[in-house]
């Protein structure tokens, strides 16, 4: 410590890093593969050059290298891979934005931007792409957050009796409606944990916000408690 003495440290050790990675993957990804929020993506944008003829190749690659360098984007100039294969490669890996540059784009001074989360494409002037890319990444970050927050709120319900908790969580799978978070008054007592385990539920955490604070009766013992906890099943 500051005085030079030895003290026990305050720490946790429950695999939070791997659990957070798993939560990130399961929260945002889709059937096409990984979807990474821009702030968590090691590669935020990839530029895929498109050309068919040898005479197009040099001009497209020259412009692509310049644009990728200016944007800090990765340039996928691998030979032997079609543009479609490259798009699929980066889509599976969750890169937030893929940029497309072909001969027509080069001639018109444009570039095509595609978002990973929505799949929406936008044609942007090359002179404006830096600003549009930054705005798109910021908007995607916020959209993913709002979508995750909405899903959480839609799947969070309150219960005031053990019977209600059980009825909400009883379906065998999340697809049948059992994948809910139940806010219930519950005493910190092994007896309460044992009753929850009868239908394979546990206390997942105690909310840090005061949204669910307030006096009530424990759904197991009937004793007074001053806040609700999150009860759910692990899938």
MIKOL-778480 format. One record per residue: x, y, z of N, C-alpha, C in turn; residue in one letter. Coordinates in nm, 2 decimals. Example, Ala and Ser with C-alpha at 12.3 -4.5 7.8 and 13.67 -1.06 7.14 Angstrom:
BEGIN
- 1.32 / -0.57 / 0.78 / 1.23 / -0.45 / 0.78 / 1.32 / -0.33 / 0.78 / A
- 1.28 / -0.22 / 0.71 / 1.37 / -0.11 / 0.71 / 1.29 / 0.00 / 0.79 / S
END
This chain:
BEGIN
- 0.08 / -0.12 / 0.00 / 0.00 / 0.00 / 0.00 / 0.09 / 0.13 / 0.00 / X
- 0.03 / 0.24 / 0.01 / 0.10 / 0.37 / 0.01 / 0.21 / 0.38 / 0.12 / X
- 0.18 / 0.31 / 0.23 / 0.27 / 0.32 / 0.35 / 0.38 / 0.21 / 0.34 / X
- 0.38 / 0.13 / 0.23 / 0.48 / 0.03 / 0.22 / 0.45 / -0.10 / 0.28 / X
- 0.33 / -0.11 / 0.34 / 0.29 / -0.24 / 0.40 / 0.22 / -0.33 / 0.31 / X
- 0.21 / -0.46 / 0.34 / 0.15 / -0.56 / 0.26 / 0.01 / -0.58 / 0.30 / X
- -0.08 / -0.58 / 0.21 / -0.23 / -0.60 / 0.23 / -0.28 / -0.70 / 0.13 / X
- -0.39 / -0.77 / 0.16 / -0.46 / -0.85 / 0.06 / -0.52 / -0.76 / -0.04 / X
- -0.52 / -0.80 / -0.17 / -0.58 / -0.72 / -0.27 / -0.73 / -0.75 / -0.28 / X
- -0.81 / -0.66 / -0.33 / -0.95 / -0.68 / -0.36 / -0.95 / -0.72 / -0.51 / X
- -1.00 / -0.84 / -0.54 / -1.01 / -0.88 / -0.68 / -1.12 / -0.98 / -0.70 / X
- -1.15 / -1.00 / -0.83 / -1.24 / -1.11 / -0.86 / -1.17 / -1.21 / -0.95 / X
- -1.22 / -1.33 / -0.95 / -1.16 / -1.43 / -1.04 / -1.27 / -1.53 / -1.08 / X
- -1.35 / -1.49 / -1.18 / -1.46 / -1.58 / -1.22 / -1.47 / -1.58 / -1.38 / X
- -1.36 / -1.56 / -1.45 / -1.36 / -1.58 / -1.59 / -1.44 / -1.47 / -1.66 / X
- -1.44 / -1.35 / -1.60 / -1.52 / -1.24 / -1.66 / -1.48 / -1.21 / -1.81 / X
- -1.35 / -1.22 / -1.84 / -1.31 / -1.18 / -1.97 / -1.37 / -1.27 / -2.08 / X
- -1.36 / -1.40 / -2.06 / -1.42 / -1.49 / -2.15 / -1.57 / -1.48 / -2.16 / X
- -1.63 / -1.46 / -2.04 / -1.78 / -1.44 / -2.04 / -1.82 / -1.32 / -2.11 / X
- -1.75 / -1.21 / -2.10 / -1.78 / -1.09 / -2.17 / -1.77 / -1.11 / -2.32 / X
- -1.67 / -1.18 / -2.36 / -1.65 / -1.21 / -2.51 / -1.77 / -1.29 / -2.55 / X
- -1.81 / -1.40 / -2.48 / -1.93 / -1.48 / -2.51 / -2.05 / -1.40 / -2.52 / X
- -2.07 / -1.31 / -2.42 / -2.19 / -1.22 / -2.42 / -2.19 / -1.13 / -2.54 / X
- -2.08 / -1.08 / -2.58 / -2.07 / -0.99 / -2.69 / -2.11 / -1.06 / -2.82 / X
- -2.06 / -1.18 / -2.84 / -2.09 / -1.26 / -2.95 / -2.24 / -1.30 / -2.96 / X
- -2.30 / -1.34 / -2.85 / -2.43 / -1.39 / -2.85 / -2.53 / -1.27 / -2.85 / X
- -2.49 / -1.16 / -2.80 / -2.59 / -1.04 / -2.80 / -2.61 / -0.98 / -2.94 / X
- -2.50 / -0.97 / -3.02 / -2.51 / -0.89 / -3.14 / -2.50 / -0.98 / -3.27 / X
- -2.45 / -1.10 / -3.27 / -2.43 / -1.17 / -3.39 / -2.56 / -1.22 / -3.45 / X
- -2.55 / -1.27 / -3.58 / -2.67 / -1.32 / -3.65 / -2.63 / -1.45 / -3.72 / X
- -2.73 / -1.50 / -3.80 / -2.70 / -1.63 / -3.87 / -2.59 / -1.62 / -3.97 / X
- -2.55 / -1.50 / -4.01 / -2.44 / -1.49 / -4.11 / -2.31 / -1.50 / -4.04 / X
- -2.30 / -1.48 / -3.91 / -2.17 / -1.48 / -3.84 / -2.16 / -1.38 / -3.73 / X
- -2.04 / -1.34 / -3.71 / -2.01 / -1.24 / -3.60 / -2.05 / -1.10 / -3.64 / X
- -2.10 / -1.02 / -3.54 / -2.13 / -0.88 / -3.56 / -2.06 / -0.81 / -3.45 / X
- -1.96 / -0.73 / -3.48 / -1.89 / -0.66 / -3.37 / -1.93 / -0.51 / -3.36 / X
- -1.96 / -0.46 / -3.24 / -1.97 / -0.32 / -3.23 / -1.84 / -0.25 / -3.27 / X
- -1.85 / -0.14 / -3.34 / -1.72 / -0.07 / -3.38 / -1.62 / -0.05 / -3.28 / X
- -1.66 / -0.01 / -3.15 / -1.56 / 0.01 / -3.05 / -1.49 / -0.11 / -3.01 / X
- -1.54 / -0.23 / -3.04 / -1.48 / -0.35 / -3.00 / -1.41 / -0.42 / -3.11 / X
- -1.43 / -0.37 / -3.23 / -1.37 / -0.43 / -3.35 / -1.23 / -0.40 / -3.38 / X
- -1.14 / -0.50 / -3.38 / -1.00 / -0.47 / -3.41 / -0.98 / -0.41 / -3.55 / X
- -1.06 / -0.45 / -3.65 / -1.07 / -0.39 / -3.78 / -1.20 / -0.33 / -3.80 / X
- -1.21 / -0.20 / -3.82 / -1.34 / -0.13 / -3.83 / -1.39 / -0.12 / -3.97 / X
- -1.30 / -0.12 / -4.07 / -1.34 / -0.12 / -4.21 / -1.24 / -0.19 / -4.30 / X
- -1.30 / -0.25 / -4.40 / -1.22 / -0.32 / -4.50 / -1.26 / -0.27 / -4.63 / X
- -1.16 / -0.25 / -4.72 / -1.19 / -0.20 / -4.86 / -1.15 / -0.32 / -4.95 / X
- -1.25 / -0.35 / -5.03 / -1.24 / -0.46 / -5.13 / -1.24 / -0.40 / -5.27 / X
- -1.12 / -0.41 / -5.34 / -1.12 / -0.36 / -5.48 / -1.18 / -0.46 / -5.57 / X
- -1.25 / -0.41 / -5.67 / -1.32 / -0.49 / -5.77 / -1.28 / -0.46 / -5.91 / X
- -1.23 / -0.56 / -5.98 / -1.19 / -0.54 / -6.12 / -1.20 / -0.67 / -6.19 / X
- -1.22 / -0.67 / -6.32 / -1.23 / -0.79 / -6.40 / -1.11 / -0.80 / -6.50 / X
- -1.07 / -0.69 / -6.55 / -0.97 / -0.69 / -6.66 / -0.83 / -0.64 / -6.60 / X
- -0.73 / -0.68 / -6.66 / -0.59 / -0.64 / -6.62 / -0.57 / -0.49 / -6.62 / X
- -0.63 / -0.43 / -6.73 / -0.61 / -0.29 / -6.74 / -0.68 / -0.21 / -6.63 / X
- -0.78 / -0.27 / -6.57 / -0.86 / -0.20 / -6.46 / -0.78 / -0.22 / -6.33 / X
- -0.71 / -0.33 / -6.32 / -0.65 / -0.36 / -6.19 / -0.56 / -0.26 / -6.13 / X
- -0.47 / -0.21 / -6.21 / -0.37 / -0.11 / -6.16 / -0.43 / 0.02 / -6.11 / X
- -0.53 / 0.07 / -6.19 / -0.59 / 0.20 / -6.15 / -0.68 / 0.18 / -6.02 / X
- -0.75 / 0.07 / -6.02 / -0.84 / 0.04 / -5.90 / -0.75 / 0.02 / -5.77 / X
- -0.65 / -0.06 / -5.79 / -0.56 / -0.09 / -5.67 / -0.49 / 0.04 / -5.62 / X
- -0.45 / 0.12 / -5.71 / -0.38 / 0.24 / -5.68 / -0.47 / 0.33 / -5.59 / X
- -0.59 / 0.35 / -5.64 / -0.69 / 0.43 / -5.57 / -0.73 / 0.36 / -5.43 / X
- -0.74 / 0.23 / -5.44 / -0.78 / 0.16 / -5.32 / -0.68 / 0.17 / -5.21 / X
- -0.55 / 0.16 / -5.25 / -0.44 / 0.17 / -5.15 / -0.44 / 0.31 / -5.09 / X
- -0.46 / 0.41 / -5.17 / -0.46 / 0.55 / -5.12 / -0.58 / 0.57 / -5.02 / X
- -0.70 / 0.53 / -5.06 / -0.82 / 0.55 / -4.98 / -0.81 / 0.47 / -4.85 / X
- -0.77 / 0.35 / -4.86 / -0.75 / 0.26 / -4.74 / -0.65 / 0.32 / -4.64 / X
- -0.54 / 0.38 / -4.69 / -0.44 / 0.44 / -4.61 / -0.50 / 0.56 / -4.54 / X
- -0.57 / 0.64 / -4.61 / -0.63 / 0.77 / -4.56 / -0.73 / 0.74 / -4.45 / X
- -0.80 / 0.63 / -4.47 / -0.91 / 0.59 / -4.37 / -0.86 / 0.51 / -4.26 / X
- -0.74 / 0.45 / -4.27 / -0.70 / 0.36 / -4.17 / -0.77 / 0.23 / -4.18 / X
- -0.82 / 0.20 / -4.30 / -0.89 / 0.07 / -4.32 / -0.80 / -0.04 / -4.37 / X
- -0.84 / -0.16 / -4.36 / -0.76 / -0.27 / -4.42 / -0.80 / -0.29 / -4.56 / X
- -0.70 / -0.31 / -4.64 / -0.72 / -0.33 / -4.79 / -0.71 / -0.48 / -4.81 / X
- -0.81 / -0.54 / -4.87 / -0.81 / -0.68 / -4.90 / -0.77 / -0.69 / -5.05 / X
- -0.64 / -0.70 / -5.08 / -0.60 / -0.71 / -5.22 / -0.54 / -0.85 / -5.25 / X
- -0.59 / -0.95 / -5.17 / -0.55 / -1.08 / -5.19 / -0.58 / -1.13 / -5.34 / X
- -0.49 / -1.19 / -5.40 / -0.51 / -1.25 / -5.53 / -0.57 / -1.39 / -5.51 / X
- -0.64 / -1.43 / -5.62 / -0.70 / -1.57 / -5.61 / -0.83 / -1.58 / -5.54 / X
- -0.88 / -1.47 / -5.49 / -1.01 / -1.47 / -5.42 / -1.11 / -1.37 / -5.49 / X
- -1.23 / -1.42 / -5.52 / -1.33 / -1.33 / -5.58 / -1.37 / -1.23 / -5.48 / X
- -1.43 / -1.11 / -5.53 / -1.49 / -1.02 / -5.44 / -1.59 / -1.08 / -5.35 / X
- -1.68 / -1.17 / -5.41 / -1.78 / -1.23 / -5.33 / -1.72 / -1.31 / -5.21 / X
- -1.61 / -1.38 / -5.24 / -1.55 / -1.46 / -5.13 / -1.49 / -1.37 / -5.02 / X
- -1.44 / -1.26 / -5.07 / -1.38 / -1.16 / -4.97 / -1.50 / -1.10 / -4.88 / X
- -1.61 / -1.07 / -4.95 / -1.72 / -1.01 / -4.87 / -1.77 / -1.11 / -4.77 / X
- -1.78 / -1.24 / -4.81 / -1.82 / -1.34 / -4.71 / -1.72 / -1.36 / -4.60 / X
- -1.59 / -1.35 / -4.63 / -1.49 / -1.37 / -4.53 / -1.50 / -1.26 / -4.42 / X
- -1.52 / -1.14 / -4.46 / -1.53 / -1.03 / -4.36 / -1.66 / -1.02 / -4.29 / X
- -1.77 / -1.07 / -4.36 / -1.90 / -1.07 / -4.30 / -1.90 / -1.17 / -4.19 / X
- -1.85 / -1.28 / -4.21 / -1.84 / -1.38 / -4.10 / -1.76 / -1.33 / -3.98 / X
- -1.66 / -1.25 / -4.00 / -1.58 / -1.20 / -3.90 / -1.63 / -1.08 / -3.83 / X
- -1.74 / -1.03 / -3.88 / -1.81 / -0.92 / -3.81 / -1.75 / -0.78 / -3.83 / X
- -1.67 / -0.76 / -3.93 / -1.61 / -0.63 / -3.95 / -1.73 / -0.53 / -3.97 / X
- -1.73 / -0.42 / -3.90 / -1.85 / -0.33 / -3.91 / -1.88 / -0.27 / -4.04 / X
- -1.78 / -0.24 / -4.12 / -1.81 / -0.17 / -4.25 / -1.72 / -0.24 / -4.36 / X
- -1.77 / -0.27 / -4.47 / -1.70 / -0.31 / -4.59 / -1.72 / -0.20 / -4.70 / X
- -1.61 / -0.16 / -4.76 / -1.61 / -0.06 / -4.87 / -1.58 / -0.13 / -5.00 / X
- -1.65 / -0.09 / -5.10 / -1.63 / -0.15 / -5.24 / -1.59 / -0.04 / -5.33 / X
- -1.48 / -0.08 / -5.41 / -1.43 / 0.02 / -5.51 / -1.40 / -0.05 / -5.64 / X
- -1.48 / -0.02 / -5.74 / -1.46 / -0.08 / -5.87 / -1.44 / 0.03 / -5.98 / X
- -1.42 / -0.01 / -6.11 / -1.40 / 0.09 / -6.21 / -1.50 / 0.19 / -6.23 / X
- -1.63 / 0.16 / -6.21 / -1.74 / 0.25 / -6.22 / -1.73 / 0.36 / -6.11 / X
- -1.70 / 0.30 / -5.99 / -1.69 / 0.40 / -5.87 / -1.57 / 0.49 / -5.90 / X
- -1.46 / 0.44 / -5.95 / -1.35 / 0.52 / -5.98 / -1.38 / 0.63 / -6.08 / X
- -1.45 / 0.59 / -6.18 / -1.49 / 0.69 / -6.28 / -1.58 / 0.80 / -6.23 / X
- -1.67 / 0.76 / -6.14 / -1.77 / 0.86 / -6.09 / -1.72 / 0.93 / -5.96 / X
- -1.60 / 0.89 / -5.91 / -1.55 / 0.95 / -5.79 / -1.62 / 0.91 / -5.66 / X
- -1.69 / 0.79 / -5.67 / -1.76 / 0.74 / -5.55 / -1.70 / 0.61 / -5.49 / X
- -1.76 / 0.57 / -5.39 / -1.72 / 0.44 / -5.32 / -1.84 / 0.39 / -5.25 / X
- -1.86 / 0.26 / -5.24 / -1.98 / 0.20 / -5.18 / -1.94 / 0.15 / -5.04 / X
- -2.03 / 0.19 / -4.95 / -2.02 / 0.15 / -4.81 / -2.13 / 0.06 / -4.77 / X
- -2.10 / -0.05 / -4.70 / -2.20 / -0.15 / -4.65 / -2.18 / -0.17 / -4.50 / X
- -2.29 / -0.16 / -4.43 / -2.29 / -0.19 / -4.29 / -2.31 / -0.34 / -4.26 / X
- -2.24 / -0.39 / -4.17 / -2.25 / -0.53 / -4.13 / -2.38 / -0.57 / -4.06 / X
- -2.42 / -0.48 / -3.98 / -2.54 / -0.51 / -3.89 / -2.67 / -0.51 / -3.97 / X
- -2.69 / -0.41 / -4.06 / -2.82 / -0.40 / -4.13 / -2.80 / -0.45 / -4.28 / X
- -2.68 / -0.45 / -4.33 / -2.66 / -0.49 / -4.47 / -2.69 / -0.37 / -4.56 / X
- -2.72 / -0.26 / -4.51 / -2.75 / -0.14 / -4.59 / -2.63 / -0.09 / -4.67 / X
- -2.65 / -0.06 / -4.80 / -2.55 / -0.01 / -4.88 / -2.57 / 0.14 / -4.91 / X
- -2.46 / 0.21 / -4.92 / -2.47 / 0.36 / -4.95 / -2.36 / 0.40 / -5.04 / X
- -2.39 / 0.47 / -5.15 / -2.29 / 0.52 / -5.24 / -2.25 / 0.66 / -5.19 / X
- -2.11 / 0.68 / -5.17 / -2.06 / 0.80 / -5.11 / -1.95 / 0.86 / -5.20 / X
- -1.95 / 0.99 / -5.20 / -1.84 / 1.05 / -5.28 / -1.71 / 1.02 / -5.20 / X
- -1.60 / 0.99 / -5.28 / -1.47 / 0.96 / -5.22 / -1.42 / 1.08 / -5.13 / X
- -1.46 / 1.20 / -5.17 / -1.41 / 1.31 / -5.10 / -1.48 / 1.32 / -4.96 / X
- -1.59 / 1.26 / -4.94 / -1.67 / 1.27 / -4.82 / -1.66 / 1.14 / -4.74 / X
- -1.59 / 1.04 / -4.79 / -1.60 / 0.90 / -4.72 / -1.55 / 0.90 / -4.58 / X
- -1.45 / 0.98 / -4.55 / -1.39 / 0.98 / -4.41 / -1.50 / 1.02 / -4.31 / X
- -1.57 / 1.13 / -4.34 / -1.67 / 1.18 / -4.25 / -1.79 / 1.08 / -4.24 / X
- -1.83 / 1.03 / -4.35 / -1.94 / 0.94 / -4.36 / -1.91 / 0.81 / -4.28 / X
- -1.79 / 0.76 / -4.30 / -1.74 / 0.64 / -4.23 / -1.75 / 0.65 / -4.08 / X
- -1.70 / 0.77 / -4.03 / -1.70 / 0.79 / -3.89 / -1.84 / 0.80 / -3.84 / X
- -1.93 / 0.87 / -3.91 / -2.07 / 0.88 / -3.87 / -2.14 / 0.75 / -3.87 / X
- -2.11 / 0.67 / -3.97 / -2.17 / 0.53 / -3.98 / -2.13 / 0.44 / -3.86 / X
- -2.00 / 0.45 / -3.83 / -1.95 / 0.37 / -3.72 / -2.01 / 0.41 / -3.59 / X
- -2.03 / 0.54 / -3.57 / -2.09 / 0.59 / -3.44 / -2.24 / 0.55 / -3.44 / X
- -2.30 / 0.56 / -3.55 / -2.45 / 0.53 / -3.56 / -2.47 / 0.38 / -3.54 / X
- -2.38 / 0.30 / -3.60 / -2.39 / 0.15 / -3.58 / -2.37 / 0.12 / -3.43 / X
- -2.27 / 0.18 / -3.37 / -2.24 / 0.15 / -3.23 / -2.37 / 0.18 / -3.14 / X
- -2.43 / 0.29 / -3.17 / -2.55 / 0.33 / -3.09 / -2.67 / 0.24 / -3.13 / X
- -2.69 / 0.21 / -3.25 / -2.80 / 0.12 / -3.29 / -2.79 / -0.02 / -3.23 / X
- -2.67 / -0.07 / -3.23 / -2.65 / -0.21 / -3.16 / -2.68 / -0.20 / -3.01 / X
- -2.64 / -0.09 / -2.95 / -2.67 / -0.07 / -2.81 / -2.82 / -0.06 / -2.78 / X
- -2.88 / 0.02 / -2.86 / -3.03 / 0.04 / -2.84 / -3.10 / -0.09 / -2.87 / X
- -3.06 / -0.17 / -2.97 / -3.13 / -0.30 / -3.00 / -3.11 / -0.40 / -2.89 / X
- -2.99 / -0.40 / -2.83 / -2.96 / -0.49 / -2.72 / -3.04 / -0.45 / -2.60 / X
- -3.05 / -0.32 / -2.57 / -3.12 / -0.27 / -2.46 / -3.27 / -0.30 / -2.47 / X
- -3.32 / -0.29 / -2.59 / -3.46 / -0.32 / -2.61 / -3.50 / -0.46 / -2.59 / X
- -3.41 / -0.55 / -2.64 / -3.43 / -0.70 / -2.62 / -3.43 / -0.73 / -2.47 / X
- -3.33 / -0.66 / -2.40 / -3.32 / -0.69 / -2.25 / -3.45 / -0.64 / -2.18 / X
- -3.50 / -0.52 / -2.22 / -3.62 / -0.47 / -2.15 / -3.74 / -0.56 / -2.19 / X
- -3.75 / -0.60 / -2.31 / -3.86 / -0.68 / -2.35 / -3.87 / -0.82 / -2.28 / X
- -3.75 / -0.87 / -2.24 / -3.74 / -1.00 / -2.18 / -3.72 / -0.99 / -2.03 / X
- -3.74 / -0.87 / -1.97 / -3.73 / -0.86 / -1.82 / -3.87 / -0.83 / -1.77 / X
- -3.91 / -0.92 / -1.67 / -4.05 / -0.91 / -1.61 / -4.04 / -0.91 / -1.46 / X
- -4.14 / -0.87 / -1.39 / -4.14 / -0.88 / -1.25 / -4.24 / -0.98 / -1.20 / X
- -4.21 / -1.04 / -1.08 / -4.29 / -1.14 / -1.02 / -4.30 / -1.12 / -0.87 / X
- -4.41 / -1.14 / -0.81 / -4.43 / -1.12 / -0.67 / -4.46 / -1.24 / -0.59 / X
- -4.44 / -1.36 / -0.65 / -4.46 / -1.49 / -0.58 / -4.37 / -1.59 / -0.65 / X
- -4.34 / -1.69 / -0.58 / -4.26 / -1.80 / -0.63 / -4.33 / -1.87 / -0.74 / X
- -4.46 / -1.88 / -0.73 / -4.54 / -1.94 / -0.84 / -4.53 / -1.87 / -0.97 / X
- -4.53 / -1.73 / -0.96 / -4.52 / -1.65 / -1.08 / -4.38 / -1.67 / -1.14 / X
- -4.28 / -1.67 / -1.05 / -4.14 / -1.69 / -1.10 / -4.13 / -1.82 / -1.18 / X
- -4.19 / -1.93 / -1.12 / -4.18 / -2.06 / -1.18 / -4.26 / -2.06 / -1.31 / X
- -4.38 / -2.00 / -1.31 / -4.46 / -2.00 / -1.44 / -4.39 / -1.93 / -1.55 / X
- -4.32 / -1.83 / -1.52 / -4.25 / -1.75 / -1.62 / -4.13 / -1.83 / -1.68 / X
- -4.06 / -1.90 / -1.59 / -3.93 / -1.97 / -1.63 / -3.95 / -2.11 / -1.66 / X
- -4.07 / -2.17 / -1.64 / -4.09 / -2.31 / -1.66 / -4.07 / -2.36 / -1.80 / X
- -4.11 / -2.29 / -1.91 / -4.09 / -2.35 / -2.04 / -3.95 / -2.40 / -2.06 / X
- -3.94 / -2.51 / -2.13 / -3.81 / -2.58 / -2.13 / -3.70 / -2.51 / -2.20 / X
- -3.74 / -2.42 / -2.30 / -3.63 / -2.36 / -2.38 / -3.67 / -2.21 / -2.39 / X
- -3.57 / -2.13 / -2.43 / -3.59 / -1.99 / -2.45 / -3.68 / -1.97 / -2.56 / X
- -3.68 / -2.05 / -2.67 / -3.77 / -2.04 / -2.78 / -3.91 / -2.05 / -2.74 / X
- -3.94 / -2.13 / -2.63 / -4.08 / -2.14 / -2.59 / -4.12 / -2.04 / -2.49 / X
- -4.04 / -1.94 / -2.46 / -4.07 / -1.83 / -2.37 / -4.00 / -1.84 / -2.24 / X
- -3.92 / -1.93 / -2.22 / -3.85 / -1.95 / -2.09 / -3.73 / -1.86 / -2.07 / X
- -3.68 / -1.80 / -2.17 / -3.56 / -1.72 / -2.16 / -3.58 / -1.58 / -2.11 / X
- -3.64 / -1.57 / -2.00 / -3.67 / -1.44 / -1.94 / -3.58 / -1.41 / -1.82 / X
- -3.58 / -1.28 / -1.79 / -3.51 / -1.23 / -1.66 / -3.63 / -1.19 / -1.57 / X
- -3.64 / -1.25 / -1.45 / -3.74 / -1.22 / -1.36 / -3.69 / -1.14 / -1.24 / X
- -3.75 / -1.03 / -1.22 / -3.71 / -0.94 / -1.11 / -3.81 / -0.98 / -0.99 / X
- -3.75 / -1.03 / -0.89 / -3.83 / -1.08 / -0.77 / -3.76 / -1.04 / -0.64 / X
- -3.84 / -1.01 / -0.54 / -3.79 / -0.99 / -0.41 / -3.74 / -1.13 / -0.35 / X
- -3.62 / -1.13 / -0.31 / -3.56 / -1.26 / -0.26 / -3.46 / -1.23 / -0.15 / X
- -3.47 / -1.31 / -0.05 / -3.38 / -1.30 / 0.06 / -3.25 / -1.37 / 0.03 / X
- -3.13 / -1.32 / 0.08 / -3.01 / -1.38 / 0.06 / -3.00 / -1.50 / 0.16 / X
- -3.04 / -1.62 / 0.12 / -3.06 / -1.73 / 0.21 / -3.05 / -1.86 / 0.13 / X
- -2.97 / -1.96 / 0.17 / -2.96 / -2.08 / 0.10 / -3.09 / -2.15 / 0.08 / X
- -3.19 / -2.13 / 0.17 / -3.32 / -2.19 / 0.15 / -3.39 / -2.13 / 0.03 / X
- -3.37 / -2.01 / 0.00 / -3.42 / -1.95 / -0.12 / -3.36 / -2.00 / -0.25 / X
- -3.22 / -2.02 / -0.24 / -3.15 / -2.07 / -0.36 / -3.20 / -2.22 / -0.39 / X
- -3.22 / -2.29 / -0.28 / -3.27 / -2.43 / -0.30 / -3.40 / -2.44 / -0.37 / X
- -3.49 / -2.35 / -0.33 / -3.63 / -2.35 / -0.39 / -3.62 / -2.31 / -0.54 / X
- -3.53 / -2.22 / -0.57 / -3.51 / -2.18 / -0.71 / -3.46 / -2.30 / -0.80 / X
- -3.36 / -2.37 / -0.74 / -3.30 / -2.48 / -0.81 / -3.39 / -2.59 / -0.84 / X
- -3.51 / -2.60 / -0.77 / -3.61 / -2.70 / -0.80 / -3.66 / -2.69 / -0.94 / X
- -3.66 / -2.57 / -1.00 / -3.69 / -2.56 / -1.14 / -3.58 / -2.50 / -1.22 / X
- -3.46 / -2.53 / -1.18 / -3.33 / -2.50 / -1.25 / -3.31 / -2.35 / -1.27 / X
- -3.35 / -2.27 / -1.17 / -3.33 / -2.12 / -1.18 / -3.23 / -2.08 / -1.07 / X
- -3.16 / -1.97 / -1.09 / -3.07 / -1.92 / -0.99 / -3.08 / -1.77 / -0.99 / X
- -3.02 / -1.71 / -0.89 / -3.01 / -1.56 / -0.89 / -2.89 / -1.53 / -0.97 / X
- -2.91 / -1.45 / -1.08 / -2.80 / -1.42 / -1.17 / -2.72 / -1.30 / -1.13 / X
- -2.79 / -1.20 / -1.07 / -2.71 / -1.08 / -1.02 / -2.81 / -0.99 / -0.94 / X
- -2.75 / -0.89 / -0.87 / -2.83 / -0.79 / -0.81 / -2.81 / -0.66 / -0.88 / X
- -2.92 / -0.60 / -0.94 / -2.90 / -0.48 / -1.02 / -2.82 / -0.37 / -0.95 / X
- -2.74 / -0.30 / -1.02 / -2.66 / -0.19 / -0.96 / -2.75 / -0.06 / -0.96 / X
- -2.85 / -0.05 / -1.04 / -2.94 / 0.07 / -1.05 / -3.05 / 0.05 / -0.94 / X
- -3.11 / 0.16 / -0.91 / -3.22 / 0.16 / -0.81 / -3.36 / 0.14 / -0.87 / X
- -3.36 / 0.11 / -1.00 / -3.49 / 0.09 / -1.07 / -3.58 / -0.01 / -1.00 / X
- -3.52 / -0.12 / -0.95 / -3.59 / -0.22 / -0.89 / -3.58 / -0.23 / -0.74 / X
- -3.53 / -0.12 / -0.68 / -3.52 / -0.11 / -0.54 / -3.66 / -0.08 / -0.48 / X
- -3.68 / -0.12 / -0.36 / -3.81 / -0.09 / -0.30 / -3.85 / -0.21 / -0.21 / X
- -3.92 / -0.18 / -0.10 / -3.95 / -0.29 / -0.01 / -4.05 / -0.39 / -0.07 / X
- -4.04 / -0.51 / -0.02 / -4.14 / -0.62 / -0.06 / -4.11 / -0.74 / 0.02 / X
- -4.19 / -0.84 / -0.01 / -4.18 / -0.97 / 0.06 / -4.10 / -1.07 / -0.02 / X
- -4.01 / -1.14 / 0.04 / -3.94 / -1.25 / -0.03 / -4.04 / -1.35 / -0.08 / X
- -4.02 / -1.39 / -0.21 / -4.11 / -1.48 / -0.27 / -4.10 / -1.62 / -0.21 / X
- -4.00 / -1.65 / -0.13 / -3.99 / -1.78 / -0.07 / -4.03 / -1.78 / 0.07 / X
- -3.97 / -1.69 / 0.15 / -3.99 / -1.69 / 0.30 / -4.10 / -1.60 / 0.34 / X
- -4.13 / -1.50 / 0.26 / -4.23 / -1.40 / 0.30 / -4.18 / -1.29 / 0.39 / X
- -4.05 / -1.30 / 0.41 / -3.99 / -1.19 / 0.50 / -3.96 / -1.07 / 0.42 / X
- -3.95 / -0.95 / 0.49 / -3.93 / -0.83 / 0.42 / -3.79 / -0.81 / 0.37 / X
- -3.78 / -0.77 / 0.24 / -3.65 / -0.74 / 0.18 / -3.67 / -0.60 / 0.11 / X
- -3.55 / -0.54 / 0.08 / -3.56 / -0.40 / 0.03 / -3.53 / -0.39 / -0.12 / X
- -3.51 / -0.50 / -0.19 / -3.48 / -0.48 / -0.33 / -3.50 / -0.62 / -0.40 / X
- -3.52 / -0.61 / -0.53 / -3.54 / -0.72 / -0.62 / -3.41 / -0.77 / -0.68 / X
- -3.40 / -0.90 / -0.71 / -3.28 / -0.95 / -0.77 / -3.32 / -1.01 / -0.91 / X
- -3.22 / -1.05 / -0.99 / -3.25 / -1.11 / -1.12 / -3.25 / -1.26 / -1.11 / X
- -3.36 / -1.32 / -1.14 / -3.37 / -1.47 / -1.14 / -3.39 / -1.52 / -1.28 / X
- -3.31 / -1.62 / -1.32 / -3.32 / -1.67 / -1.46 / -3.26 / -1.81 / -1.46 / X
- -3.28 / -1.87 / -1.58 / -3.21 / -2.00 / -1.61 / -3.09 / -1.97 / -1.69 / X
- -2.99 / -2.06 / -1.68 / -2.87 / -2.06 / -1.76 / -2.90 / -2.15 / -1.88 / X
- -2.88 / -2.10 / -2.00 / -2.90 / -2.18 / -2.12 / -2.77 / -2.21 / -2.19 / X
END
